[in-house]
Amino acid sequence: MIWRSASALALMLSFSAGGHVHAQTTEVISSAEKQLRADLDRAVADGRIPGAIAIIVKGDRRLADVTVGYSDVAAKEPLRHDAIFRLYSMSKPVTSVAIMMLAERGKLRLDDPVAKYLPEWRDMRVYASGGLDDMVTEPVRRPVTIADLLTHSGGITYHFTGETPVHQYYRKYGVMRDTPVGRMPGDGAPARTLDELVARLGRAPMLHQPGETFAYSYSTTVLGAVIERASGQKLDRFLKEQLFDPLGMKDTGFFVAAADLGRFTPLYRETAEGLAVAETAAASDYRDKARLLDGGGAIAGTAEDYLRFAEMLANDGALGGTRILSKASVDAMLTPRVTLSGFGPESLQFGYGFSLGDAASAARGGLPAGAASWAGSGNTWFFVDREHRAAALVMTHFLGSGEGQAAIRAAVGSAFSQMVRD
């Protein structure tokens, strides 16, 4: 992630007044938007990304709105502004917000043991030594709490994030949901329902003791099950009625209907030869009405929908007269709680569902101090800046963390810095 200073803008502002400031600021913003479009167009032309939508807002002003490239690269089908994208892990902030909504309503407490809602998680054990077939485990020293899951410090993991005996167990016994991301030949049959996955996680050895360290994991998936048990509603229904509908997120959910298939993008994958199709829209598991409702990685939606979610956070929990969370709850979510070390190119602080910029990350040219962010494995990415009531996002549809990812993050980060920060 690269952030470039727009010192020219600061210089103009320091020597301007009245209407001249507005005109010059608008000129710089226009120039930054043109540069953003040029940077993304170049990434498309070079075959690094299939296409992208990038939007930057500050208060009630839309500073940039750029759509480039293709939905279907081979057919040269232009990317639509109302395209539906696989959000993957950008589902996590959504589910984390839903947990905070239930906490505000007194339906749960963040320090509650998870087993209060999921009895399958009683008597969990932690890996101590040995290999897959001669594993030694020990009891948890304290129960896993909802707060532990919000910070990914509860002791569980993902099957695709390592090669320890715990990861090997996950693969052998199908401690995973049915998704193409991270699957390998020889993996056990995946769980087909949320309850089944929760039960498998409850039987699996834990990677570490609760609260010890951050480990990227199925934690937010499990929070989806907590939402179901605490609210008495299926996760998709709760999110639609309590979050998506109130925010006007009309194209966001766990399934893509036949009528919307023309807007649903194919999924590409970075290879040595360039972008290759990883999944077609018609064959996607988002078309499967029986799919596992994974609040950690299975929501799809449009750029405009997710922008509304981001703006709500940037505005301390409210948007357009609709309050989703109190400012106190947003403050709690965006308070540093654990260090997100060993995950991505830089160490960041992590709150309840969000990575957080601080002085150290800003000094490295990374996420600015006070900004909150997360991304999805399909290279969707967003961040909010509450100090400036600003938000930015980029939506695209390819797997990989190479040049394509670097190009879109650098382009959006640079534009945001020029338009909002300097």
TORSE-993565 format. One line per 2 residues: number of its first residue (from 1); for each residue x, y, z of N, C-alpha, C. Coordinates in pm, whole numbers, plus 50000, padded with zeros to 5 digits. Layout:
N
NUM> X:Y:Z:X:Y:Z:X:Y:Z | ...
***
This chain:
422
1> 50085:49883:50000:50000:50000:50000:50089:50123:50000 | 50072:50215:49904:50160:50329:49889:50077:50456:49900
3> 50123:50548:49980:50055:50676:49996:50153:50786:49961 | 50119:50874:49865:50209:50979:49821:50154:51114:49865
5> 50243:51202:49910:50201:51334:49956:50173:51425:49838 | 50068:51505:49848:50037:51605:49746:50078:51742:49800
7> 50210:51765:49807:50259:51890:49866:50217:52011:49785 | 50198:51992:49654:50155:52104:49570:50021:52158:49617
9> 49930:52068:49655:49799:52112:49704:49815:52192:49833 | 49895:52142:49925:49915:52213:50052:49973:52352:50027
11> 50067:52361:49932:50129:52489:49902:50026:52586:49847 | 49941:52540:49754:49838:52627:49697:49743:52676:49805
13> 49704:52586:49894:49609:52625:49998:49669:52730:50091 | 49798:52720:50118:49860:52812:50212:49871:52953:50155
15> 49865:52967:50022:49876:53097:49960:49745:53143:49897 | 49633:53077:49931:49506:53110:49867:49402:53145:49971
17> 49294:53205:49924:49184:53239:50014:49055:53243:49937 | 48942:53229:50010:48811:53243:49948:48789:53148:49835
19> 48727:53198:49725:48692:53115:49611:48812:53055:49543 | 48928:53119:49553:49048:53064:49490:49085:52929:49549
21> 49066:52913:49680:49097:52785:49743:49009:52676:49684 | 48878:52703:49673:48787:52603:49621:48823:52566:49478
23> 48853:52662:49395:48885:52634:49255:49012:52551:49245 | 49115:52589:49320:49241:52516:49311:49228:52376:49370
25> 49153:52364:49480:49132:52232:49538:49059:52142:49439 | 48955:52196:49374:48881:52117:49276:48970:52075:49162
27> 49060:52165:49121:49151:52134:49012:49244:52018:49049 | 49296:52021:49172:49385:51913:49216:49310:51782:49228
29> 49187:51787:49281:49106:51665:49292:49079:51607:49155 | 49044:51693:49059:49020:51647:48923:49145:51583:48865
31> 49261:51645:48890:49387:51589:48842:49415:51454:48906 | 49385:51441:49037:49408:51314:49107:49316:51205:49054
33> 49190:51241:49023:49098:51143:48968:49144:51097:48830 | 49192:51191:48749:49245:51154:48617:49364:51059:48630
35> 49449:51088:48728:49565:51001:48748:49522:50864:48797 | 49421:50859:48884:49368:50732:48931:49317:50650:48814
37> 49240:50713:48725:49189:50642:48608:49303:50594:48519 | 49403:50680:48499:49516:50642:48414:49592:50524:48474
39> 49612:50526:48606:49685:50417:48671:49609:50285:48658 | 49478:50289:48677:49399:50166:48668:49386:50120:48523
41> 49371:50214:48430:49369:50178:48287:49498:50108:48246 | 49609:50158:48298:49739:50098:48265:49748:49955:48320
43> 49696:49935:48440:49698:49800:48497:49614:49703:48415 | 49501:49751:48361:49419:49668:48273:49494:49638:48144
45> 49551:49743:48082:49621:49726:47955:49740:49632:47968 | 49805:49633:48084:49920:49546:48107:49880:49403:48146
47> 49749:49378:48160:49701:49245:48196:49717:49210:48341 | 49738:49313:48426:49757:49285:48568:49624:49272:48642
49> 49521:49341:48596:49388:49331:48655:49285:49319:48542 | 49171:49254:48565:49069:49246:48461:48993:49378:48446
51> 48967:49444:48555:48894:49569:48558:48878:49610:48702 | 48827:49731:48727:48813:49776:48865:48718:49894:48874
53> 48656:49907:48989:48579:50026:49026:48645:50084:49150 | 48675:50214:49146:48735:50282:49260:48653:50406:49292
55> 48617:50423:49419:48537:50537:49462:48601:50596:49588 | 48607:50729:49594:48656:50801:49711:48554:50907:49746
57> 48514:50912:49873:48417:51012:49919:48470:51082:50043 | 48424:51204:50062:48455:51281:50183:48329:51357:50220
59> 48270:51326:50335:48143:51386:50372:48038:51350:50268 | 47970:51450:50216:47869:51423:50114:47921:51448:49973
61> 48053:51459:49959:48115:51483:49828:48178:51355:49774 | 48152:51325:49649:48216:51213:49581:48336:51269:49505
63> 48455:51240:49554:48577:51298:49497:48628:51221:49377 | 48601:51093:49372:48644:51011:49259:48547:50897:49240
65> 48520:50865:49115:48432:50753:49081:48478:50701:48945 | 48555:50595:48947:48622:50547:48826:48587:50400:48801
67> 48547:50368:48680:48523:50231:48638:48606:50204:48514 | 48691:50102:48518:48778:50070:48404:48776:49921:48375
69> 48814:49884:48255:48840:49745:48221:48716:49662:48193 | 48728:49534:48221:48631:49437:48175:48575:49352:48288
71> 48453:49307:48267:48399:49198:48348:48454:49067:48293 | 48429:49041:48165:48482:48924:48095:48594:48970:48003
73> 48717:48932:48034:48833:48981:47960:48835:48927:47817 | 48812:48797:47801:48819:48737:47667:48713:48794:47575
75> 48594:48818:47627:48484:48871:47546:48489:49023:47536 | 48585:49087:47606:48594:49232:47608:48462:49296:47652
77> 48397:49233:47748:48272:49285:47802:48304:49389:47909 | 48267:49515:47887:48304:49620:47983:48250:49592:48123
79> 48327:49630:48223:48283:49617:48361:48174:49720:48388 | 48061:49673:48437:47950:49761:48470:47970:49824:48608
81> 47921:49946:48624:47933:50012:48754:47848:49941:48859 | 47743:49872:48815:47658:49798:48910:47695:49649:48915
83> 47817:49616:48878:47863:49477:48881:47860:49424:49024 | 47835:49294:49035:47834:49226:49165:47965:49149:49180
85> 48033:49171:49293:48165:49113:49319:48159:49016:49436 | 48248:48919:49436:48269:48833:49552:48347:48914:49656
87> 48287:48938:49770:48352:49019:49873:48448:48937:49958 | 48431:48805:49961:48517:48720:50041:48538:48782:50180
89> 48663:48808:50221:48686:48849:50360:48640:48991:50392 | 48596:49068:50294:48532:49195:50328:48394:49171:50387
91> 48354:49043:50394:48237:49005:50474:48264:49021:50622 | 48389:49008:50664:48423:49007:50807:48383:49136:50879
93> 48416:49254:50826:48370:49375:50896:48217:49382:50909 | 48146:49331:50808:48000:49331:50811:47950:49248:50929
95> 47999:49126:50942:47956:49037:51050:48000:49091:51186 | 48117:49152:51191:48164:49212:51317:48072:49325:51361
97> 48027:49407:51266:47931:49513:51298:47802:49452:51352 | 47756:49343:51290:47633:49278:51336:47646:49230:51481
99> 47762:49179:51518:47785:49138:51657:47772:49258:51750 | 47830:49371:51711:47821:49490:51795:47677:49540:51805
101> 47598:49523:51700:47456:49559:51706:47385:49477:51812 | 47413:49347:51815:47350:49261:51915:47397:49295:52057
103> 47524:49334:52068:47576:49373:52199:47504:49499:52248 | 47482:49595:52159:47411:49717:52197:47268:49686:52243
105> 47209:49584:52185:47070:49549:52218:47059:49457:52339 | 47173:49424:52398:47172:49340:52517:47152:49193:52488
107> 47169:49151:52362:47152:49010:52326:47275:48926:52357 | 47388:48992:52376:47511:48923:52412:47608:49024:52471
109> 47714:48972:52532:47823:49054:52583:47952:49008:52518 | 48042:49101:52492:48166:49065:52423:48256:48976:52507
111> 48240:48981:52640:48321:48895:52725:48252:48762:52755 | 48138:48737:52692:48072:48608:52707:48157:48496:52648
113> 48161:48379:52714:48222:48263:52649:48141:48224:52526 | 48210:48187:52419:48142:48144:52298:48052:48025:52327
115> 48096:47939:52418:48019:47819:52450:47883:47849:52511 | 47862:47971:52558:47729:48009:52606:47626:48001:52495
117> 47669:48027:52372:47580:48023:52256:47604:47899:52170 | 47726:47849:52175:47764:47731:52096:47816:47624:52191
119> 47729:47542:52247:47776:47440:52341:47874:47342:52279 | 47879:47337:52147:47978:47253:52078:48122:47295:52112
121> 48136:47414:52169:48270:47466:52199:48309:47449:52346 | 48236:47364:52418:48280:47331:52553:48395:47232:52547
123> 48482:47238:52645:48591:47139:52661:48686:47137:52541 | 48716:47254:52485:48811:47261:52374:48954:47241:52425
125> 49040:47191:52335:49177:47159:52372:49274:47223:52273 | 49398:47244:52322:49499:47319:52247:49616:47227:52213
127> 49666:47239:52091:49783:47161:52048:49901:47191:52139 | 49973:47086:52182:50090:47102:52267:50216:47049:52201
129> 50207:46930:52137:50326:46871:52075:50284:46755:51984 | 50383:46701:51913:50358:46585:51829:50313:46620:51689
131> 50292:46514:51609:50247:46530:51473:50099:46502:51460 | 50053:46496:51336:49910:46477:51312:49860:46348:51375
133> 49937:46242:51366:49890:46111:51412:49928:46079:51555 | 50011:46162:51619:50046:46137:51760:50041:46268:51839
135> 49936:46344:51813:49923:46479:51869:49893:46474:52019 | 49960:46562:52093:49934:46581:52235:49865:46716:52252
137> 49755:46720:52324:49682:46844:52347:49667:46870:52495 | 49631:46993:52530:49608:47032:52667:49479:47113:52675
139> 49417:47120:52792:49291:47197:52804:49315:47346:52785 | 49211:47417:52744:49221:47563:52739:49233:47616:52881
141> 49311:47724:52896:49329:47783:53029:49211:47871:53068 | 49140:47918:52967:49016:47992:52990:48930:47976:52865
143> 48800:47998:52875:48714:47982:52758:48741:48088:52651 | 48716:48051:52528:48720:48146:52417:48601:48240:52431
145> 48625:48371:52418:48518:48469:52428:48481:48526:52290 | 48369:48595:52287:48329:48662:52162:48433:48766:52123
147> 48488:48838:52221:48593:48936:52191:48714:48869:52128 | 48749:48749:52175:48860:48675:52113:48834:48652:51965
149> 48711:48616:51931:48679:48591:51790:48683:48720:51709 | 48639:48830:51767:48643:48958:51696:48786:49000:51664
151> 48883:48955:51743:49023:48992:51722:49105:48877:51663 | 49041:48769:51623:49111:48651:51568:49220:48602:51663
153> 49192:48608:51792:49289:48560:51891:49231:48447:51975 | 49131:48378:51921:49064:48273:51996:49131:48137:51990
155> 49232:48121:51905:49304:47993:51899:49273:47907:51779 | 49170:47942:51700:49143:47864:51580:49218:47925:51463
157> 49212:47861:51345:49288:47908:51231:49208:47882:51103 | 49271:47897:50989:49217:47857:50859:49299:47738:50810
159> 49239:47654:50729:49311:47537:50678:49424:47576:50583 | 49420:47696:50525:49514:47733:50419:49624:47829:50463
161> 49637:47855:50594:49733:47957:50638:49862:47900:50696 | 49883:47771:50690:50006:47714:50745:50015:47565:50722
163> 50121:47504:50776:50145:47360:50759:50170:47291:50892 | 50124:47349:51001:50142:47286:51131:50054:47162:51142
165> 50076:47077:51242:49985:46964:51261:49839:47006:51276 | 49813:47124:51331:49675:47171:51342:49617:47197:51204
167> 49693:47262:51117:49647:47285:50980:49627:47152:50907 | 49716:47057:50932:49702:46925:50870:49574:46856:50917
169> 49542:46873:51044:49417:46817:51097:49297:46879:51025 | 49297:47012:51013:49187:47079:50944:49168:47020:50804
171> 49278:47000:50733:49267:46949:50596:49218:46804:50594 | 49273:46720:50680:49236:46578:50679:49090:46557:50714
173> 49041:46636:50811:48906:46612:50861:48804:46715:50810 | 48840:46789:50706:48744:46879:50643:48697:46992:50731
175> 48787:47048:50812:48750:47163:50895:48762:47287:50806 | 48664:47302:50719:48663:47407:50618:48524:47411:50556
177> 48494:47520:50489:48370:47525:50414:48399:47493:50267 | 48295:47466:50193:48308:47426:50054:48331:47549:49967
179> 48457:47581:49941:48494:47698:49861:48620:47664:49784 | 48638:47723:49665:48761:47695:49589:48884:47759:49649
181> 48869:47858:49736:48983:47928:49792:49056:47839:49891 | 49182:47809:49862:49266:47734:49955:49247:47584:49956
183> 49159:47531:49871:49137:47386:49868:49250:47317:49793 | 49284:47193:49839:49390:47114:49776:49341:46971:49757
185> 49396:46901:49655:49362:46759:49639:49395:46681:49766 | 49306:46594:49806:49328:46514:49926:49266:46571:50052
187> 49216:46694:50046:49147:46750:50162:49021:46671:50193 | 48987:46664:50320:48864:46597:50359:48741:46669:50307
189> 48629:46599:50306:48503:46659:50260:48470:46780:50347 | 48441:46895:50287:48415:47016:50366:48279:47012:50434
191> 48264:47096:50535:48135:47112:50601:48038:47180:50505 | 47913:47137:50509:47813:47193:50418:47718:47291:50488
193> 47721:47295:50621:47637:47390:50695:47721:47461:50800 | 47672:47575:50844:47742:47651:50947:47749:47572:51077
195> 47641:47508:51115:47642:47430:51239:47744:47316:51231 | 47754:47254:51114:47849:47144:51098:47993:47194:51111
197> 48022:47310:51052:48157:47364:51062:48190:47403:51206 | 48095:47463:51275:48115:47500:51415:48147:47376:51498
199> 48074:47266:51474:48099:47143:51549:48238:47087:51519 | 48279:47091:51392:48413:47041:51357:48522:47126:51421
201> 48503:47258:51425:48600:47344:51491:48606:47317:51640 | 48492:47283:51700:48490:47252:51842:48566:47125:51876
203> 48572:47031:51781:48646:46905:51804:48793:46916:51767 | 48829:47013:51685:48966:47025:51634:49060:47078:51741
205> 49187:47040:51735:49285:47101:51826:49301:47249:51793 | 49320:47331:51894:49341:47473:51874:49488:47503:51851
207> 49514:47609:51776:49652:47644:51740:49727:47704:51858 | 49658:47776:51944:49720:47838:52062:49612:47864:52167
209> 49655:47902:52284:49561:47931:52393:49481:48059:52360 | 49356:48067:52405:49276:48186:52379:49344:48313:52429
211> 49344:48415:52344:49398:48544:52380:49547:48561:52363 | 49617:48457:52321:49763:48465:52313:49813:48552:52199
213> 49757:48535:52079:49809:48606:51963:49705:48608:51851 | 49726:48693:51754:49641:48698:51635:49674:48580:51544
215> 49571:48513:51496:49587:48410:51393:49466:48418:51302 | 49487:48454:51177:49376:48469:51082:49301:48338:51073
217> 49166:48344:51073:49094:48221:51106:48947:48226:51068 | 48880:48115:51098:48735:48105:51084:48659:48177:51196
219> 48728:48264:51269:48665:48330:51384:48536:48402:51346 | 48539:48479:51237:48421:48556:51200:48311:48465:51147
221> 48349:48351:51088:48251:48251:51049:48174:48203:51171 | 48247:48177:51279:48185:48132:51404:48097:48242:51462
223> 48138:48367:51448:48054:48477:51495:47920:48478:51423 | 47918:48435:51298:47791:48422:51227:47698:48324:51296
225> 47754:48215:51346:47673:48117:51420:47625:48176:51552 | 47710:48255:51618:47669:48322:51741:47551:48415:51713
227> 47557:48487:51602:47447:48576:51564:47318:48497:51548 | 47326:48382:51483:47206:48300:51464:47149:48255:51597
229> 47233:48207:51688:47183:48155:51815:47131:48269:51904 | 47199:48384:51903:47159:48494:51991:47036:48568:51940
231> 47018:48573:51808:46907:48649:51750:46786:48562:51718 | 46809:48432:51702:46700:48344:51662:46668:48352:51514
233> 46755:48414:51434:46736:48426:51290:46854:48366:51216 | 46828:48314:51095:46938:48272:51010:47022:48394:50977
235> 47151:48372:50954:47244:48483:50935:47206:48569:50816 | 47169:48508:50704:47136:48588:50586:47015:48678:50612
237> 46916:48626:50683:46796:48704:50713:46827:48818:50811 | 46907:48787:50914:46941:48891:51010:47015:49006:50942
239> 47116:48974:50862:47193:49079:50797:47107:49160:50701 | 47020:49094:50628:46934:49166:50534:46841:49262:50607
241> 46773:49212:50710:46672:49293:50777:46732:49400:50868 | 46843:49369:50933:46896:49459:51035:47007:49550:50984
243> 47071:49514:50872:47185:49592:50826:47172:49634:50679 | 47155:49538:50590:47154:49571:50448:47035:49658:50408
245> 46915:49618:50446:46797:49697:50410:46800:49837:50471 | 46830:49851:50600:46836:49987:50655:46938:50078:50587
247> 47048:50020:50538:47150:50100:50471:47125:50115:50321 | 47023:50048:50269:46997:50055:50125:47093:49972:50043
249> 47147:49864:50103:47240:49775:50032:47159:49666:49962 | 47093:49705:49853:46992:49619:49790:47051:49503:49710
251> 47179:49510:49676:47241:49405:49593:47342:49321:49671 | 47334:49322:49803:47432:49253:49887:47367:49134:49957
253> 47437:49019:49956:47387:48900:50023:47473:48780:49994 | 47426:48665:50035:47503:48541:50021:47478:48470:49888
255> 47379:48513:49813:47341:48444:49690:47327:48545:49576 | 47352:48498:49454:47331:48579:49335:47219:48514:49254
257> 47110:48588:49239:46992:48535:49170:47015:48525:49020 | 46937:48440:48955:46948:48422:48811:46930:48554:48737
259> 46840:48638:48786:46814:48767:48721:46933:48862:48727 | 47025:48838:48822:47141:48924:48839:47269:48864:48782
261> 47258:48749:48718:47378:48678:48674:47458:48759:48573 | 47391:48841:48492:47461:48923:48394:47551:49028:48456
263> 47527:49061:48583:47610:49160:48653:47718:49096:48738 | 47711:48965:48755:47804:48893:48843:47931:48860:48765
265> 48043:48908:48811:48167:48895:48736:48223:48752:48741 | 48294:48710:48637:48377:48590:48650:48488:48620:48753
267> 48555:48516:48799:48669:48532:48889:48794:48487:48817 | 48898:48570:48823:49026:48538:48758:49131:48505:48864
269> 49241:48449:48817:49353:48414:48904:49483:48459:48837 | 49573:48517:48916:49704:48553:48863:49786:48426:48836
271> 49845:48416:48716:49935:48305:48683:50059:48365:48616 | 50160:48281:48594:50282:48327:48528:50253:48375:48385
273> 50146:48322:48327:50109:48359:48189:50008:48473:48185 | 49967:48523:48298:49867:48629:48302:49742:48584:48374
275> 49633:48657:48356:49509:48625:48424:49440:48507:48358 | 49396:48411:48439:49323:48295:48390:49192:48283:48467
277> 49089:48232:48402:48958:48219:48466:48966:48113:48577 | 48927:48152:48697:48923:48059:48810:48783:48007:48834
279> 48683:48090:48803:48544:48051:48826:48454:48138:48739 | 48362:48076:48670:48264:48153:48594:48151:48197:48685
281> 48077:48295:48640:47964:48343:48720:47860:48233:48738 | 47827:48163:48629:47720:48062:48634:47755:47945:48723
283> 47884:47910:48733:47927:47793:48810:47967:47827:48953 | 47952:47951:48993:47995:47994:49126:47910:47933:49235
285> 47971:47913:49352:47894:47862:49466:47796:47968:49519 | 47811:48093:49477:47712:48195:49512:47576:48167:49449
287> 47571:48071:49358:47444:48031:49295:47377:47917:49371 | 47447:47862:49472:47400:47744:49544:47317:47787:49666
289> 47187:47764:49661:47099:47805:49770:47123:47727:49899 | 47197:47617:49890:47225:47538:50009:47365:47565:50064
291> 47432:47667:50013:47570:47692:50055:47577:47734:50201 | 47693:47714:50259:47717:47750:50398:47717:47903:50412
293> 47642:47953:50508:47634:48097:50531:47755:48142:50613 | 47861:48176:50543:47987:48211:50606:47999:48363:50614
295> 47976:48417:50732:47989:48561:50753:48132:48609:50750 | 48226:48517:50739:48367:48556:50729:48419:48560:50588
297> 48338:48514:50489:48395:48514:50355:48302:48475:50243 | 48172:48495:50256:48081:48442:50153:47975:48541:50107
299> 47994:48670:50134:47898:48770:50090:47942:48827:49955 | 47846:48862:49872:47871:48930:49745:47796:49062:49745
301> 47844:49158:49665:47775:49285:49659:47837:49381:49559 | 47779:49497:49546:47826:49599:49453:47914:49701:49524
303> 47985:49778:49443:48067:49885:49499:47981:49988:49571 | 47868:50026:49510:47782:50128:49571:47726:50080:49705
305> 47689:49953:49712:47639:49900:49839:47745:49906:49948 | 47865:49857:49916:47967:49852:50021:48012:49992:50060
307> 48006:50084:49964:48039:50223:49996:47947:50276:50105 | 47820:50241:50101:47726:50286:50203:47765:50231:50340
309> 47808:50106:50344:47856:50047:50469:47978:50123:50520 | 48072:50153:50430:48193:50224:50468:48161:50365:50516
311> 48070:50434:50447:48032:50569:50488:47966:50568:50625 | 47888:50466:50653:47826:50455:50786:47934:50453:50893
313> 48040:50377:50872:48149:50371:50969:48223:50504:50979 | 48248:50567:50863:48318:50695:50861:48238:50803:50934
315> 48105:50784:50941:48018:50881:51008:47975:50833:51146 | 48062:50755:51212:48041:50713:51351:47916:50631:51371
317> 47880:50549:51269:47773:50453:51288:47639:50490:51229 | 47631:50605:51160:47503:50648:51104:47521:50690:50959
319> 47414:50678:50880:47416:50722:50741:47276:50765:50700 | 47266:50889:50651:47139:50937:50599:47024:50930:50698
321> 47050:50956:50824:46944:50952:50924:46919:50815:50983 | 46987:50713:50932:46974:50576:50984:47094:50544:51071
323> 47070:50515:51197:47180:50479:51286:47188:50328:51300 | 47305:50275:51270:47330:50132:51280:47399:50098:51411
325> 47498:50179:51447:47573:50162:51571:47589:50296:51641 | 47608:50292:51771:47644:50413:51844:47789:50449:51814
327> 47824:50575:51835:47963:50615:51820:48052:50536:51915 | 48003:50508:52034:48083:50432:52132:48117:50294:52078
329> 48023:50230:52008:48051:50098:51952:48152:50105:51840 | 48142:50209:51755:48241:50225:51649:48377:50253:51711
331> 48381:50336:51814:48507:50361:51885:48568:50230:51934 | 48484:50145:51992:48533:50018:52046:48589:49929:51935
333> 48521:49928:51820:48568:49845:51709:48702:49892:51655 | 48723:50024:51656:48843:50080:51595:48949:50117:51698
335> 48943:50053:51814:49046:50066:51916:49147:49953:51900 | 49279:49982:51896:49378:49875:51882:49370:49775:51996
337> 49375:49646:51959:49361:49540:52060:49470:49434:52049 | 49510:49399:51928:49616:49302:51908:49703:49350:51792
339> 49823:49295:51783:49911:49327:51671:49893:49225:51560 | 49869:49276:51441:49847:49192:51324:49982:49162:51260
341> 50073:49098:51334:50209:49074:51285:50213:48946:51203 | 50304:48944:51105:50319:48826:51022:50206:48807:50924
343> 50128:48912:50900:50013:48901:50810:50021:49019:50714 | 50060:48993:50589:50074:49101:50494:50211:49165:50505
345> 50232:49275:50432:50365:49333:50422:50409:49414:50542 | 50321:49445:50634:50359:49527:50747:50277:49490:50870
347> 50334:49517:50986:50262:49495:51111:50168:49611:51136 | 50044:49578:51166:49943:49678:51196:49874:49640:51326
349> 49804:49735:51383:49717:49705:51495:49581:49658:51440 | 49513:49578:51520:49385:49522:51479:49285:49544:51590
351> 49164:49587:51553:49058:49608:51651:48957:49495:51643 | 48830:49529:51648:48724:49430:51633:48682:49425:51485
353> 48756:49348:51406:48721:49329:51266:48791:49416:51166 | 48883:49503:51210:48949:49598:51120:49098:49609:51153
355> 49181:49622:51048:49319:49663:51069:49320:49815:51085 | 49413:49866:51165:49412:50006:51205:49547:50070:51177
357> 49543:50186:51113:49666:50259:51090:49708:50335:51214 | 49839:50348:51232:49893:50424:51344:50013:50506:51295
359> 50081:50573:51385:50194:50656:51346:50304:50573:51279 | 50323:50451:51327:50427:50366:51269:50392:50325:51127
361> 50267:50286:51103:50229:50246:50967:50232:50366:50873 | 50192:50484:50923:50197:50604:50841:50341:50639:50805
363> 50432:50624:50901:50573:50654:50875:50634:50560:50771 | 50581:50439:50764:50631:50344:50664:50569:50369:50526
365> 50481:50469:50515:50413:50491:50389:50294:50399:50370 | 50243:50345:50480:50130:50253:50474:50001:50319:50515
367> 49915:50245:50584:49785:50294:50625:49801:50414:50718 | 49735:50528:50689:49751:50647:50774:49700:50624:50916
369> 49755:50699:51007:49711:50692:51146:49562:50723:51154 | 49488:50638:51225:49346:50659:51244:49258:50594:51139
371> 49314:50547:51029:49232:50483:50925:49207:50337:50963 | 49092:50285:50919:49054:50146:50945:49027:50078:50811
373> 49071:49952:50799:49071:49891:50667:49051:49741:50675 | 49007:49682:50564:49015:49538:50543:49000:49509:50394
375> 49030:49386:50356:49029:49348:50215:48972:49209:50198 | 48943:49172:50074:48899:49038:50041:48996:48972:49946
377> 48997:48839:49942:49095:48768:49860:49071:48785:49711 | 48953:48835:49671:48929:48869:49532:48982:49007:49497
379> 49063:49065:49587:49125:49197:49573:49026:49312:49579 | 48916:49292:49651:48837:49404:49697:48905:49462:49821
381> 48890:49593:49841:48964:49659:49949:48895:49790:49984 | 48888:49821:50113:48830:49949:50153:48898:50001:50278
383> 48882:50131:50301:48926:50188:50428:48842:50311:50457 | 48834:50345:50585:48759:50463:50629:48850:50551:50712
385> 48824:50680:50705:48902:50781:50776:48802:50870:50850 | 48776:50837:50975:48672:50910:51049:48710:51055:51075
387> 48838:51083:51088:48880:51221:51112:48831:51314:51002 | 48834:51265:50878:48793:51346:50764:48656:51306:50709
389> 48584:51216:50780:48456:51164:50734:48468:51114:50589 | 48574:51038:50566:48607:50994:50430:48615:50842:50421
391> 48597:50792:50301:48608:50648:50276:48653:50626:50133 | 48717:50514:50111:48761:50476:49976:48746:50326:49961
393> 48720:50282:49839:48715:50139:49813:48756:50112:49669 | 48800:49991:49646:48825:49943:49511:48768:49802:49502
395> 48694:49777:49396:48636:49645:49370:48694:49590:49241 | 48737:49466:49246:48784:49396:49128:48756:49248:49147
397> 48809:49163:49057:48767:49022:49061:48878:48930:49014 | 48987:48927:49094:49093:48832:49066:49163:48791:49196
399> 49211:48668:49198:49286:48616:49311:49435:48638:49286 | 49507:48674:49389:49651:48692:49376:49698:48814:49451
401> 49824:48812:49493:49879:48923:49572:50005:48979:49507 | 50011:48973:49374:50128:49020:49302:50113:49162:49251
403> 50156:49184:49127:50160:49318:49070:50021:49381:49059 | 49921:49300:49031:49787:49355:49019:49738:49417:49148
405> 49758:49346:49258:49718:49401:49388:49795:49527:49421 | 49926:49524:49397:50008:49642:49426:49963:49762:49345
407> 49925:49739:49219:49886:49849:49131:49759:49918:49178 | 49658:49839:49214:49532:49903:49252:49543:49971:49388
409> 49617:49915:49480:49629:49977:49612:49712:50105:49605 | 49819:50101:49525:49899:50223:49509:49818:50334:49445
411> 49739:50299:49343:49660:50400:49272:49556:50464:49363 | 49482:50382:49436:49377:50434:49523:49438:50509:49642
413> 49544:50455:49699:49608:50520:49813:49663:50656:49776 | 49727:50667:49659:49781:50795:49616:49671:50897:49593
415> 49564:50855:49525:49452:50946:49499:49388:50993:49629 | 49368:50901:49723:49307:50937:49852:49393:51040:49925
417> 49523:51017:49924:49613:51108:49992:49604:51250:49934 | 49600:51259:49802:49593:51390:49738:49458:51458:49759
419> 49351:51379:49755:49218:51438:49763:49172:51468:49904 | 49215:51389:49999:49159:51396:50135:49260:51439:50239
421> 49378:51383:50235:49469:51398:50347:49556:51524:50341 | 49595:51568:50221:49692:51677:50212:49630:51808:50169
***
